[in-house]
Amino acid sequence: MDAKSIEEALRIFMKDKHITQTKMAGELGYKTVAGITNRLDSSKNSMRFDMAYKFANVIGCDLVLRDRENPEKEIVIRGYKSKPEDN
């Protein structure tokens, strides 16, 4: 299955797993559902990677990079860093 945006993919999984925006708001510490609705509205802004990772984590999904030329080759992303580490 393909999605046109990360927001669309998250909405599909939320629907499939019966996870409401209210539940998502609670899991992510939002006081209102509006914050979730705004994040899932891809017409406003593209979702940042760290937020996409948090959403995916709540719905029990992984973010994956898959090679288009060699679809068997993929990397599952198990975390993220919001700021680069100093060397």
Contact map, one row per residue, 1 for C-alpha under 8 A:
111000000000000000000000000000000000000000000000000000000000000000000000000000000000000
111100001000000000000000000000000000000000000000000000000000000000000000000000000000000
111111011000000000000000000000000000000000000000000000000000000000000000000000000000000
011111011000000000000000000000000000000000000000000000000000000000000000000000000000000
001111111000000000000000000000000000000001000000000000000000000000000000000000000000000
001111111100000000000000000000000000000000000010000100000000000000000000000000000000000
000011111110000000000000000000000000001111000010000100000000000000000000000000000000000
001111111111000000000000000000000000000101000000000000000000000000000000000000000000000
011111111111100000000000000000000000000000000000000000000000000000000000000000000000000
000001111111110000000000000000000000000100000000000000110000000000000000000000000000000
000000111111111000000000000000000000000100000000000000000000000000000000000000000000000
000000011111111100000000000000000000000000000000000000000000000000000000000000000000000
000000001111111110000000000000000000000000000000000000000010000000000000000000000000000
000000000111111111110000000000000000000000000000000000000010000000000000000000000000000
000000000011111111110000000000000000000000000000000000000000000000000000000000000000000
000000000001111111100000000000000000000000000000000000000000000000000000000000000000000
000000000000111111100000000000000000000000000000000000000010000000000000000000000000000
000000000000011111110000000000000000000000000000000000000000000000000000000000000000000
000000000000011111111011000000000000000000000000000000000010000000000000000000000000000
000000000000011001111111000000000000000000000000000000000000000000000000000000000000000
000000000000000000111111100000001001100000000000000000000000000000000000000000000000000
000000000000000000011111110000011000000000000000000000000000000000000000000000000000000
000000000000000000111111111000000000000000000000000000000000000000000000000000000000000
000000000000000000111111111100000001000000000000000000100100000000000000000000000000000
000000000000000000001111111111111011000000000000000000000000000000000000000000000000000
000000000000000000000111111111100000000000000000000000000000000000000000000000000000000
000000000000000000000011111111000000000000000000000000000100000000000000000000000000000
000000000000000000000001111111000000000000000000000001100100000000000000000000000000000
000000000000000000000000111111100000000000000000000000000000000000000000000000000000000
000000000000000000000000111111111011000000000000000000000000000000000000000000000000000
000000000000000000000000110011111000000000000000000000000000000000000000000000000000000
000000000000000000000100100001111111000000000000000000000000000000000000000000000000000
000000000000000000001100100001111111100000000000000000000000000000000000000000000000000
000000000000000000000000000000011111110000000000000000000000000000000000000000000000000
000000000000000000000000100001011111111000000000000000000000000000000000000000000000000
000000000000000000001001100001011111111100000000000000000000000000000000000000000000000
000000000000000000001000000000001111111110000000000000000000000000000000000000000000000
000000000000000000000000000000000111111110010000000000000000000000000000000000000000000
000000100000000000000000000000000011111111001010000000000000000000000000000000000000000
000000110110000000000000000000000001111111000010000000000000000000000000000000000000000
000000100000000000000000000000000000111111111000000000000000000000000000000000000000000
000010110000000000000000000000000000001111111110000000000000000000000000000000000000000
000000000000000000000000000000000000000011111100000000000000000000000000000000000000000
000000000000000000000000000000000000010011111100000000000000000000000000000000000000000
000000000000000000000000000000000000001011111110000000000000000000000000000000000000000
000000000000000000000000000000000000000001111111000000000000000000000000000000000000000
000001100000000000000000000000000000001101001111101100000000000000000000000000000000000
000000000000000000000000000000000000000000000111111100000000000000000000000000000000000
000000000000000000000000000000000000000000000011111110000000000000000000000000000000000
000000000000000000000000000000000000000000000001111111000000000000000000000000011100000
000000000000000000000000000000000000000000000011111111100000000000000000000000000000000
000001100000000000000000000000000000000000000011111111110000000000000000000000000000000
000000000000000000000000000000000000000000000000111111111000011000000000000000110000000
000000000000000000000000000100000000000000000000011111111100000000000000000000000000000
000000000100000000000001000100000000000000000000001111111110000000000000000000000000000
000000000100000000000000000000000000000000000000000111111111111000000000000000000000000
000000000000000000000000000000000000000000000000000011111111110000000000000000000000000
000000000000000000000001001100000000000000000000000001111111100000000000000000000000000
000000000000110010100000000000000000000000000000000000111111100000000000000000000000000
000000000000000000000000000000000000000000000000000000011111110000000000000000000000000
000000000000000000000000000000000000000000000000000000011111111000000000000000000000000
000000000000000000000000000000000000000000000000000010011001111100000000000111000000000
000000000000000000000000000000000000000000000000000010010000111110000000000111000000000
000000000000000000000000000000000000000000000000000000000000011111000000011110000000000
000000000000000000000000000000000000000000000000000000000000001111100000011110000000000
000000000000000000000000000000000000000000000000000000000000000111110111111000000000000
000000000000000000000000000000000000000000000000000000000000000011111111110000000000000
000000000000000000000000000000000000000000000000000000000000000001111110000000000000000
000000000000000000000000000000000000000000000000000000000000000000111110000000000000000
000000000000000000000000000000000000000000000000000000000000000001111111100000000000000
000000000000000000000000000000000000000000000000000000000000000001111111110000000000000
000000000000000000000000000000000000000000000000000000000000000001100111110000000000000
000000000000000000000000000000000000000000000000000000000000000001100111111000000000000
000000000000000000000000000000000000000000000000000000000000000111100011111100000000000
000000000000000000000000000000000000000000000000000000000000000111000000111110000000000
000000000000000000000000000000000000000000000000000000000000011110000000011111000000000
000000000000000000000000000000000000000000000000000000000000011110000000001111110000000
000000000000000000000000000000000000000000000000000000000000011000000000000111110000000
000000000000000000000000000000000000000000000000000010000000000000000000000011111000000
000000000000000000000000000000000000000000000000010010000000000000000000000011111100000
000000000000000000000000000000000000000000000000010000000000000000000000000000111111000
000000000000000000000000000000000000000000000000010000000000000000000000000000011111000
000000000000000000000000000000000000000000000000000000000000000000000000000000001111100
000000000000000000000000000000000000000000000000000000000000000000000000000000001111110
000000000000000000000000000000000000000000000000000000000000000000000000000000000011111
000000000000000000000000000000000000000000000000000000000000000000000000000000000001111
000000000000000000000000000000000000000000000000000000000000000000000000000000000000111
